[in-house]
Amino acid sequence: MQAIRETVSSEFEAVNRLIIDQLHSDVPLVENIGHYIVDAGGKRMRPMLVLLAGGSCNKLNQDHVTLAAVIEFIHTATLLHDDVVDLSNLRRGRPTANAEWGNAPSVLVGDFLYTRAFQLLVAIGNMEVMNLIADTTNNIAEGEVLQLTKAGDPEASESDYFQVIKNKTAVLFAAATAGAAMLSGRDDETVSCYYDYGLNLGLAFQLIDDVLDYEGDPAEMGKNVGDDLAEGKPTLPLIYTLKNGSTTEADIIRRAIMKKSKDNIEQVIQAVQSCGGLDHTKQIAKDHQQKALAAIHHLPPTDYKEAMIKLTHLAITRKN
């Protein structure tokens, strides 16, 4: 990731400075919580995608830096809200904001970040991009609600799962890359290719995230193995095992989802491994990685394009 980031190092630093500057508020608690979650770091993959996509269009400018900050603020707001909904107490290896300050402040500061993102969009002044981000934010909210309705439901389908991860995760990746192309003045066909790249990269990223919930290292991930299971989320490894596993394996998964419990996490891990649920999910992630690569295959060779290619490989080989 560090090598990829070096491709846009100066612009990436400009994004970080803008994020810190835009966290300013006359209400100290807003700044405290905002800085707490932003300072937690993370990969900052989404804002980096804006910069790489803009650079690959040969027109990287200040509007791309601003859009990158917008994307990061929207992502951070979703994290604050997610942790409240999921009753999470650990993210990126440290207590969540809601664990430190409570649910109400976390939700309200998430709202602050959403609105600050749209203030920055107004400053950019591009209606096409604003429409893209507005639709994306609406889709994210729909994905959150759909996931909530499917929690604890062992009858959730593979189609339900993909709708959730598309809306919750992939559309923001797609907005980052397509929005960058829009700001560079690219035509609709090119913007569509950038959108497809981001969307498939986001799907691959989330699929591997759901694999890591059953075979990841908590020290590397910054969260506990089985956290999704404890929230009753029917992710693809579980859905596949329910459909293709033995009666015993399916019963283990069904009970765990319905109880929203990871008490039998060892049995669940054994079931999804022996049934092939994890391998199946990894293969689907690779399929989406290939679609992402195909979407930018026609782009001229640049360091930015090479970094975008490397990101697709990182998405499916990462350990956290």
TORVEXRO-563117 format. One record per residue: residue in three letters; x, y, z of N, C-alpha, C in turn. Coordinates in steps of 0.2 Angstrom, whole numbers, padded with zeros to 4 digits, always signed. Each point is the difference from the previous one (the first is absolute). Example, Ala and Ser with C-alpha at 12.3 -4.5 7.8 and 13.67 -1.06 7.14 Angstrom:
<nodes>
ALA+0066-0028+0039-0004+0006+0000+0004+0006+0000
SER-0002+0005-0004+0004+0006+0001-0004+0005+0003
</nodes>
This chain:
<nodes>
MET+0004-0006+0000-0004+0006+0000+0004+0006+0000
GLN+0006+0000+0004+0004+0006+0000+0003+0002-0007
ALA+0002-0006-0004+0003+0002-0006-0005+0003-0005
ILE-0007-0003+0001-0005+0003-0004-0001+0007+0001
ARG+0000+0002+0007-0002+0006+0002+0006+0005-0002
GLU+0006-0002-0001+0005+0004-0002-0001+0003-0007
THR-0004-0003-0004-0002+0003-0007-0003+0006+0001
VAL-0004+0002+0005-0004+0006+0001+0002+0003+0007
SER+0006-0001+0002+0002+0002+0007-0001+0007+0001
SER+0001+0005-0004-0001+0007+0002-0007+0002+0000
GLU-0004-0003-0005-0007+0001+0000-0004-0003+0006
PHE+0003-0006+0002-0003-0004+0006+0001+0004+0006
GLU+0006+0003+0001+0001+0005+0006-0004+0006+0000
ALA-0002+0002-0006-0004+0006-0001-0007-0002+0002
VAL-0002-0006-0001-0007-0003+0002+0000+0000+0008
ASN+0005-0003+0003+0000+0000+0007+0000+0006+0003
ARG+0003+0005-0003+0000+0007+0003-0007+0003+0000
LEU-0003-0001-0006-0007+0002-0001-0005-0003+0005
ILE+0001-0006+0001-0004-0004+0005+0000+0003+0007
ILE+0007+0001+0002+0001+0003+0007-0003+0007+0000
ASP+0001+0004-0005-0003+0007+0000-0007+0000+0000
GLN-0004-0005-0004-0007+0000+0000-0003-0003+0006
LEU+0004-0003+0005-0003-0003+0006-0001+0006+0005
HIS+0001+0006-0002+0000+0005+0005-0008+0001+0001
SER-0001+0001+0007-0007+0002+0002+0000+0004+0006
ASP-0005+0004+0001+0000+0004+0007-0002-0004+0005
VAL-0002-0006-0001-0002-0005+0005+0005-0005+0001
PRO+0004+0000+0006+0006-0004+0001-0002-0007-0001
LEU-0005-0003+0002-0002-0007+0000+0000-0002-0007
VAL-0002+0004-0005+0000-0002-0007+0008-0001-0002
GLU+0004+0005+0002+0007-0001-0002+0003-0006+0003
ASN-0001-0001+0006+0003-0005+0004-0002-0007-0003
ILE-0006-0001-0002-0002-0007-0003+0002+0000-0007
GLY+0000+0005-0003+0002+0000-0007+0007-0001-0001
HIS+0004+0003+0004+0007-0001+0000+0002-0008+0002
TYR-0004-0002+0005+0001-0007+0003+0000-0005-0006
ILE-0006+0000-0003-0001-0005-0005+0005+0001-0007
VAL+0001+0007-0002+0004+0001-0005+0007-0002+0001
ASP+0002+0002+0006+0007-0002+0002+0002-0007+0001
ALA-0006-0004+0000+0001-0008+0001+0003-0002-0007
GLY+0000+0004-0005+0004-0002-0006-0004-0004-0005
GLY+0002-0007+0000-0003-0004-0005+0003+0001-0007
LYS-0002-0003-0005+0004-0001-0006-0001+0007-0004
ARG-0006+0004+0001-0001+0005-0004-0001-0001-0007
MET-0002-0006-0002+0000-0003-0007-0005+0004-0004
ARG-0006+0002+0003-0005+0004-0004+0003+0007-0003
PRO+0002+0004+0005+0003+0006-0003+0006-0001-0004
MET+0004-0005+0001+0006-0001-0004-0003-0002-0007
LEU-0005-0003-0001-0003-0002-0006-0002+0006-0004
VAL-0003+0005+0003-0001+0006-0003+0006+0003-0004
LEU+0006+0000+0004+0006+0003-0002+0003-0004-0006
LEU+0000-0007+0001+0003-0004-0006-0004+0001-0006
ALA-0007+0000+0001-0004+0000-0006+0001+0007-0004
GLY+0000+0005+0004+0001+0007-0002+0007+0000-0004
GLY+0005-0003+0003+0006+0000-0003+0001-0004-0006
SER-0004-0005-0001+0000-0004-0006-0004+0003-0005
CYS-0004+0005+0001-0003+0005-0005+0004+0005-0002
ASN+0006+0001+0003+0005+0005-0001-0002+0007+0001
LYS-0005+0001+0005-0002+0006+0002-0002+0000+0008
LEU+0005-0001+0004-0001+0000+0007+0001+0007+0002
ASN-0005+0002+0004+0000+0007+0002-0003+0001+0007
GLN-0001+0006+0002-0003+0001+0007-0007-0003+0001
ASP-0004+0000-0005-0007-0003+0001+0001-0007+0002
HIS+0005-0004-0003+0001-0007+0002+0002+0000+0007
VAL+0004+0004+0002+0002+0000+0008-0007+0001+0004
THR-0004+0005-0002-0006+0001+0004-0005-0006-0001
LEU+0000-0003-0005-0005-0006-0001+0003-0005+0004
ALA+0006-0001+0000+0003-0006+0004-0002+0001+0008
ALA+0000+0007+0002-0002+0001+0007-0007-0001+0001
VAL-0004+0001-0005-0007-0001+0000-0001-0008+0001
ILE+0003-0004-0004-0001-0007+0000+0002-0003+0007
GLU+0006+0003+0003+0002-0002+0006-0005+0002+0006
PHE-0003+0006+0000-0005+0002+0005-0006-0005-0001
ILE-0002-0001-0005-0006-0004-0001+0001-0007+0003
HIS+0006-0003-0002+0002-0007+0003+0001+0000+0007
THR+0003+0006+0003+0000+0000+0007-0006+0001+0004
ALA-0005+0003-0003-0007+0001+0003-0003-0007+0000
THR+0001-0004-0006-0003-0006+0000+0003-0005+0006
LEU+0006+0001+0001+0003-0004+0005-0003+0002+0007
LEU+0000+0006+0002-0003+0002+0006-0007-0003+0001
HIS-0004+0001-0005-0007-0003+0000+0000-0007+0000
ASP+0004-0004-0004+0000-0007+0001+0002-0003+0006
ASP+0005+0003+0004+0002-0002+0006-0006+0001+0005
VAL-0004+0005+0000-0006+0000+0004-0005-0005-0001
VAL-0001-0001-0007-0005-0005-0002+0002-0007+0002
ASP+0006-0001-0001+0003-0007+0001+0002-0001+0008
LEU+0000+0005+0004+0002+0000+0007+0007-0002+0000
SER+0004+0002-0004+0007-0002+0000+0004+0004+0005
ASN+0005-0003+0003+0004+0004+0005+0008+0000-0002
LEU+0001-0003-0006+0007+0000-0003+0001+0001-0007
ARG+0004+0005-0002+0001+0001-0007+0007+0002-0001
ARG+0004-0003-0005+0007+0002-0001+0004-0001+0006
GLY-0002-0005+0004+0004-0001+0006-0001+0004+0006
ARG-0005+0004+0000-0001+0004+0006-0007+0002+0001
PRO-0002+0002+0006-0008+0001+0001-0003+0004-0005
THR-0006-0002-0002-0004+0005-0005-0002+0006+0004
ALA-0002+0005-0004-0002+0006+0002-0006+0000+0005
ASN-0005-0005-0002-0006-0001+0004+0002-0003+0007
ALA+0006-0004+0000+0002-0003+0006+0003+0005+0005
GLU+0003+0005-0003+0003+0006+0004-0005+0005+0002
TRP-0004+0002-0005-0004+0006+0002-0008-0002+0000
GLY-0002-0006-0002-0007-0001+0000-0003+0000-0007
ASN-0006-0003-0001-0003-0001-0006-0002+0007-0003
ALA-0004+0004+0004-0003+0006-0002+0006+0005-0003
PRO+0005+0002+0003+0005+0004-0003+0003-0003-0006
SER+0001-0007-0001+0003-0003-0006-0005+0001-0006
VAL-0006-0001+0001-0005+0001-0005+0000+0008-0002
LEU+0000+0004+0004+0000+0007-0001+0006+0003-0004
VAL+0006-0003+0002+0006+0002-0003+0000-0003-0007
GLY-0003-0006-0001+0000-0003-0006-0004+0005-0005
ASP-0006+0003+0003-0004+0004-0004+0004+0006-0002
PHE+0004+0003+0005+0004+0006-0002+0005-0002-0006
LEU+0003-0006+0000+0005-0001-0005-0004-0001-0007
TYR-0006-0003+0000-0004+0000-0006-0001+0007-0003
THR-0002+0004+0005-0002+0007-0003+0006+0004-0002
ARG+0006-0001+0004+0006+0003-0002+0002-0002-0007
ALA-0001-0006-0001+0002-0003-0007-0004+0004-0005
PHE-0006+0001+0001-0004+0003-0005+0001+0008-0001
GLN+0002+0003+0006+0003+0007-0001+0006+0000-0005
LEU+0004-0005+0001+0006+0000-0004-0002-0001-0008
LEU-0005-0005-0001-0003-0001-0006-0002+0007-0004
VAL-0004+0004+0004-0002+0006-0002+0006+0004-0002
ALA+0005+0000+0004+0006+0004-0002+0003-0002-0007
ILE+0000-0007-0001+0002-0002-0007-0004+0003-0005
GLY-0007+0000+0001-0004+0003-0005-0002-0004-0006
ASN+0001-0007+0000-0001-0004-0006-0007-0004+0001
MET-0005+0002-0003-0006-0003+0001+0000-0008-0002
GLU+0003-0001-0005+0001-0008-0002+0003-0004+0006
VAL+0005+0003+0003+0003-0004+0006-0004+0001+0006
MET-0003+0005+0001-0005+0001+0006-0006-0005-0001
ASN-0002-0001-0006-0006-0005-0001+0003-0007+0001
LEU+0006-0001-0002+0003-0007+0001+0001-0001+0008
ILE+0002+0004+0003+0001-0001+0008-0006+0000+0003
ALA-0005+0004-0002-0007+0000+0004-0003-0007-0001
ASP+0000-0003-0006-0003-0006-0002+0004-0006+0004
THR+0007+0001+0000+0004-0005+0004-0001+0000+0007
THR-0001+0006+0003-0002+0000+0008-0006-0003+0001
ASN-0005+0001-0004-0007-0003+0000+0001-0007+0000
ASN+0004-0003-0005+0000-0007-0001+0004-0003+0006
ILE+0004+0003+0003+0004-0002+0006-0005-0001+0006
ALA-0005+0005+0001-0005-0001+0005-0004-0005-0001
GLU-0002-0001-0007-0005-0006-0001+0004-0007+0001
GLY+0006+0000-0001+0004-0006+0001+0000-0002+0008
GLU+0001+0006+0004+0000-0001+0007-0007-0003+0002
VAL-0005+0003-0002-0007-0003+0002-0001-0007-0002
LEU+0002-0001-0006-0001-0007-0003+0004-0005+0004
GLN+0006+0002+0002+0004-0005+0004-0003-0001+0007
LEU-0003+0006+0003-0003-0001+0006-0006-0005+0000
THR-0004+0001-0006-0006-0005+0000+0002-0007-0001
LYS+0006-0001-0003+0002-0007-0001+0004-0003+0006
ALA+0002+0004+0005+0004-0003+0005-0004-0005+0004
GLY+0003-0005+0001-0003-0006+0004-0005-0004-0004
ASP+0001+0001-0007-0005-0004-0005+0004-0005-0004
PRO+0000-0006+0002+0003-0005-0004-0002-0001-0007
GLU-0006+0003-0001-0003-0001-0007+0002+0005-0005
ALA+0004+0005+0003+0003+0005-0005+0003-0003-0006
SER-0001+0003-0006+0003-0003-0006+0006+0003-0002
GLU+0004-0003-0005+0006+0002-0002-0001+0007-0004
SER-0006+0001-0003-0002+0006-0003-0001+0005+0005
ASP-0003-0001+0006+0000+0005+0006+0006+0002+0002
TYR+0005-0005+0001+0007+0002+0002+0003+0004-0005
PHE+0000-0001-0006+0003+0004-0005-0003+0007-0001
GLN-0006+0001+0001-0003+0006+0001+0002+0004+0005
VAL+0001-0003+0006+0003+0003+0006+0007+0003-0001
ILE+0004-0005-0002+0007+0003-0001+0001+0004-0006
LYS-0004+0000-0005+0000+0005-0005-0001+0007+0003
ASN-0006+0000+0003-0002+0007+0003+0004+0002+0006
LYS+0002-0004+0004+0004+0002+0006+0007+0002-0001
THR+0003-0004-0005+0007+0001-0001+0002+0002-0007
ALA-0002-0004-0005+0002+0001-0007-0002+0007-0003
VAL-0006+0002+0001-0002+0006-0003+0005+0006+0002
LEU+0003+0000+0006+0004+0006+0002+0007-0001-0004
PHE+0002-0006-0001+0006-0001-0004-0001+0003-0007
ALA-0006-0002-0003-0002+0002-0006-0001+0008-0001
ALA-0003+0003+0005+0000+0007+0000+0006+0004+0000
ALA+0005-0003+0004+0007+0003+0000+0003+0000-0007
THR+0000-0006-0003+0003+0000-0007-0004+0004-0005
ALA-0006-0001+0000-0004+0003-0005+0000+0007+0001
GLY-0001+0002+0006+0000+0008+0001+0007+0003-0002
ALA+0005-0003+0001+0007+0002-0002+0000+0001-0008
ALA-0003-0005-0003+0000+0001-0008-0005+0005-0002
MET-0005+0001+0004-0005+0006-0002+0004+0007+0001
LEU+0004+0000+0006+0003+0007+0001+0006+0001-0005
SER+0002-0005-0004+0005+0000-0005-0003+0001-0007
GLY-0007+0001+0000-0003+0001-0006-0001-0005-0005
ARG+0001-0007+0003-0001-0005-0005-0007-0002-0002
ASP+0000-0003-0006-0007-0001-0003-0004-0006+0004
ASP-0006+0000-0001-0004-0005+0003+0002-0007+0000
GLU+0003-0002-0006+0002-0007-0001+0006-0001+0005
THR+0005+0004+0000+0006+0000+0004-0002+0000+0008
VAL-0005+0004+0002-0002+0001+0007-0003-0007+0002
SER-0004-0003-0005-0003-0007+0001+0006-0005+0002
CYS+0005+0000-0004+0006-0005+0001+0003+0001+0007
TYR+0001+0007+0002+0002+0001+0006-0004-0002+0006
TYR-0007+0001-0001-0005-0003+0005+0000-0007+0000
ASP+0001-0004-0005+0000-0007+0000+0006-0002+0004
TYR+0006+0003-0002+0006-0002+0004-0001+0001+0008
GLY-0002+0006+0002-0001+0001+0007-0005-0005+0003
LEU-0006-0001-0004-0005-0005+0003+0003-0007+0001
ASN+0003-0002-0005+0003-0007+0001+0005-0001+0005
LEU+0004+0006+0000+0006+0000+0005-0004+0000+0007
GLY-0005+0004+0001-0003+0000+0007-0004-0007+0001
LEU-0002-0003-0005-0003-0007+0002+0005-0005+0002
ALA+0006+0000-0004+0005-0004+0002+0003+0001+0007
PHE+0000+0006+0001+0003+0002+0007-0005-0002+0006
GLN-0006+0001-0001-0005-0002+0005-0001-0008+0000
LEU+0001-0004-0005+0000-0007+0000+0006-0003+0004
ILE+0005+0003-0001+0006-0002+0004-0001+0002+0007
ASP-0003+0006+0002-0001+0002+0006-0004-0005+0004
ASP-0005-0003-0004-0004-0005+0003+0003-0007+0001
VAL+0005-0001-0004+0004-0006+0001+0004+0001+0006
LEU+0003+0006+0001+0005+0001+0006-0004-0001+0007
ASP-0007+0001-0001-0003-0001+0007+0000-0007+0002
TYR+0002-0005-0004+0001-0007+0002+0007-0002+0000
GLU+0005+0003-0003+0006-0002+0000+0006+0005+0001
GLY-0002+0006+0002+0004+0005+0001+0004+0000+0007
ASP+0005+0004+0001+0003+0001+0006-0002+0006+0003
PRO-0003+0000+0006-0003+0005+0004+0005+0006+0001
ALA+0006-0002+0001+0005+0005+0001+0002+0004-0006
GLU-0001-0003-0006+0001+0004-0007-0006+0003-0002
MET-0006-0003+0002-0006+0003-0003-0003+0006+0005
GLY+0002+0000+0006-0002+0005+0005-0008-0001+0002
LYS-0002-0006-0001-0007-0002+0002+0001-0007+0002
ASN-0005-0003+0003-0001-0007+0002-0002-0004-0006
VAL+0003-0006+0000-0003-0005-0005-0007-0002+0002
GLY-0005-0001-0005-0007-0001+0002-0004+0005+0002
ASP+0002+0007-0001-0004+0005+0002-0006+0001-0004
ASP+0000-0002-0007-0005+0000-0004-0006-0005+0002
LEU+0003-0006+0002-0005-0005+0002-0003+0002+0006
ALA+0003+0004+0005-0003+0002+0006-0006+0005-0001
GLU+0001+0003-0006-0006+0005-0002-0005-0004-0005
GLY+0001-0006-0001-0005-0004-0004+0000+0002-0007
LYS+0006+0002-0003+0000+0002-0007+0001-0006-0004
PRO-0004-0002-0004+0000-0006-0005+0005+0002-0006
THR+0006+0000+0001+0005+0001-0005+0001-0006-0005
LEU+0004+0001-0005+0000-0005-0006+0003-0007+0003
PRO+0005+0000+0004+0002-0006+0002-0005-0004+0004
LEU-0004+0003+0004-0006-0003+0003-0005-0002-0004
ILE-0002+0004-0005-0005-0001-0005+0001-0006-0004
TYR+0007-0001-0002+0002-0005-0004+0000-0007+0004
THR+0002+0001+0006+0000-0006+0004-0007-0003+0002
LEU-0005+0005+0001-0007-0002+0001-0002-0004-0006
LYS+0002+0002-0006-0003-0003-0006+0004-0006-0002
ASN+0006+0000+0001+0004-0006-0003+0003-0005+0006
GLY+0000+0002+0006+0003-0004+0005-0005-0006+0002
SER+0003-0004+0004-0004-0006+0003-0006+0003+0004
THR-0004-0004+0002-0006+0001+0005+0003+0003+0006
THR+0005-0003+0003+0003+0002+0006+0004+0007-0001
GLU+0003+0001-0005+0004+0006-0001-0006+0006-0001
ALA-0005-0002-0004-0005+0006-0001-0004+0001+0007
ASP-0001-0005+0004-0003+0001+0006+0004+0005+0005
ILE+0007-0001+0000+0004+0004+0004+0000+0007-0002
ILE+0000+0001-0007+0000+0007-0002-0007+0003+0001
ARG-0005-0004-0001-0007+0003+0001-0001+0002+0007
ARG+0002-0004+0005-0001+0002+0007+0004+0006+0002
ALA+0006+0001-0003+0005+0005+0002-0003+0007-0003
ILE-0003+0000-0006-0003+0006-0003-0006+0002+0004
MET-0004-0005+0001-0006+0002+0004+0001+0002+0007
LYS+0005-0003+0003+0001+0002+0007+0005+0007+0000
LYS+0002+0002-0005+0005+0005-0001+0006-0001+0006
SER+0003-0006-0001+0004-0002+0005+0007-0003-0003
LYS+0005+0002+0003+0007-0004-0002+0002-0004+0005
ASP-0004-0003+0004+0001-0005+0006+0004-0006-0003
ASN-0003-0002-0006+0003-0006-0003+0004+0002-0007
ILE+0004+0005+0001+0004+0003-0006+0004-0006-0002
GLU+0003-0004+0004+0005-0005-0003-0004-0005-0004
GLN-0006-0002+0001-0004-0004-0004-0002+0003-0006
VAL-0001+0007+0000-0002+0003-0006+0006+0001-0005
ILE+0005+0002+0003+0006+0000-0004+0002-0007-0004
GLN-0001-0005+0004+0002-0007-0003-0005-0001-0005
ALA-0007+0002+0001-0005-0001-0005+0001+0003-0007
VAL+0002+0007+0001+0001+0004-0006+0006-0002-0004
GLN+0005-0003+0004+0006-0002-0003-0001-0006-0004
SER-0003-0005+0004+0000-0007-0003-0005+0000-0006
CYS-0005+0004+0000-0005+0000-0005+0002+0004-0006
GLY+0005+0004+0001+0003+0004-0006-0003+0007+0000
GLY-0003+0002+0005-0003+0007+0000+0005+0005-0001
LEU+0006+0000+0004+0005+0005-0001+0003+0000-0006
ASP+0002-0006-0003+0003+0000-0007-0005+0002-0005
HIS-0006-0001+0001-0005+0002-0005+0000+0008+0000
THR+0000+0003+0006-0001+0007+0001+0007+0003-0003
LYS+0005-0003+0001+0007+0003-0003-0001+0000-0007
GLN-0002-0005-0003-0001-0001-0008-0004+0005-0002
ILE-0006+0002+0003-0004+0005-0003+0003+0007+0001
ALA+0004+0001+0005+0004+0006+0001+0005+0001-0006
LYS+0003-0006-0002+0005+0000-0005-0004+0002-0007
ASP-0006-0003-0001-0004+0002-0006-0001+0007+0000
HIS-0002+0003+0005-0001+0008+0000+0006+0004-0001
GLN+0006-0003+0003+0006+0003-0001+0002+0000-0008
GLN-0001-0005-0003+0001-0001-0007-0005+0005-0004
LYS-0006+0001+0002-0005+0005-0003+0003+0007+0001
ALA+0003+0001+0006+0003+0007+0001+0005+0001-0005
LEU+0005-0005+0000+0005+0001-0005-0002+0001-0007
ALA-0005-0003-0002-0002+0000-0007-0003+0007-0001
ALA-0003+0003+0005-0003+0007-0001+0005+0005-0002
ILE+0006-0001+0003+0005+0005-0002+0006-0002-0004
HIS-0001-0006-0004+0005-0003-0004+0002+0005-0006
HIS-0005+0004-0002+0001+0004-0006+0004+0007+0002
LEU+0000+0001+0006+0004+0007+0002+0007-0001-0002
PRO+0003+0006-0002+0007+0000-0001+0004-0001+0006
PRO+0006-0003-0001+0004-0002+0005+0003+0006+0004
THR-0001+0001+0006+0002+0005+0005+0002-0003+0007
ASP+0003+0004+0004+0002-0003+0006-0007+0000+0004
TYR-0005+0004-0001-0006+0000+0003-0004-0006-0002
LYS+0000-0002-0006-0003-0006-0002+0003-0006+0003
GLU+0006+0000+0000+0004-0006+0003-0002+0000+0008
ALA-0001+0005+0003-0002+0000+0007-0007-0003+0001
MET-0004+0002-0005-0007-0002+0000+0000-0008-0001
ILE+0004-0002-0004+0001-0008-0001+0002-0003+0007
LYS+0005+0003+0003+0003-0003+0006-0006+0000+0005
LEU-0004+0005+0000-0005+0000+0005-0005-0006+0000
THR-0001-0002-0006-0005-0006-0001+0004-0006+0003
HIS+0006-0001-0001+0003-0005+0003+0001+0000+0007
LEU+0001+0006+0003+0000+0001+0007-0007-0002+0003
ALA-0005+0002-0003-0007-0001+0002-0001-0008+0002
ILE+0002-0004-0005-0001-0007+0001+0005-0004+0004
THR+0006+0003+0001+0005-0003+0004+0001+0002+0007
ARG-0003+0006+0002+0001+0003+0006-0002-0004+0006
LYS+0003+0001+0006-0001-0004+0006-0003+0005+0005
ASN-0002+0006-0001-0004+0004+0004-0004+0005-0003
</nodes>
